[in-house]
Amino acid sequence: MAIPTIPRARRPNVEPDQSAEGFCLNADLIRAVLAHAKPLGHHEAPDTLNLGFGFLYYALARALRPKHVVVIGSGFGFSVVCLALGLRDNAKGQLSFVDPSYSVLTDGPFKTVGGTSQWDEPEKVKRHFARFGVDHLLTHYRQRSDEFFAGYATSALPEIDLAFIDGSHAYEDVRQDFVSTVRHAHKNAYVLLHDTNIYVRELVRHAGVKRWLKEVKRAKDLFEFVDFPFSSGVAIVRILENDAWRFLDPPKSS
């Protein structure tokens, strides 16, 4: 006797309520993230709809329920989108995205690696993130990170609960981004650093993420972290003290 086939219920053709908690990840959305937010070195596998570290970013936003997320630097917005999707499904939180929109063609390789001026026009930025239903959750600051942090108090931004650092990879810039982030964060906030596993660039002193993490590792009373050395690599750092930034070593020559 043949078993009758039960038709799949169709999803209603309506926009999801973005003010209510939910779960937005589905195959179509994941395809859109992979196609338009273009992950670069996040251990992704597009053929199997695998966001790689992107699932980690989303999960951290869901689990930690941050009120304020800061992302420093992004080629096409992959980390921004994955974190913001977590905020969307939490139905709370805001994201500050900091990127001066440099281009390797006009600003040169010393200011950016692979930058393509994705964030020049506010309306274009809004449309890009609206594609994923997260444009209302984020504010783009077309600034260098030092300019952003210099105006932090003036902007009346809340403390940082979760941050993602992927801006200039020069040692001193990584250090500055990390210290400035920690200064505006709090105990039990988390900081992610991308590109911890780019050995050649570290070897020729074209990057200093891993070198800076060695300094962080020495401050065992202030931080704990885990590094995922896959693809370009990402590390997650937990802040153990409210004033941890005060005890970091002074800048060192690269």
Secondary structure by P-SEA (a helix, b strand, c coil): ccccccccccccccccccccccccccaaaaaaaaccccccccccccccccccaaaaaaaaaaaacccbbbbccccccaaaaaaaaaaaaaccbbbbbbcccccccccccccccccccccccaaaaaaaaaaaccccccccccccaaaaaaaccccccccccbbbbcccccaaaaaaaaaaaaaaccccbbbbbccccaaaaaaaccccaaaaaaaaaaccccccccccccccbbbbbbbccccccccccccccc
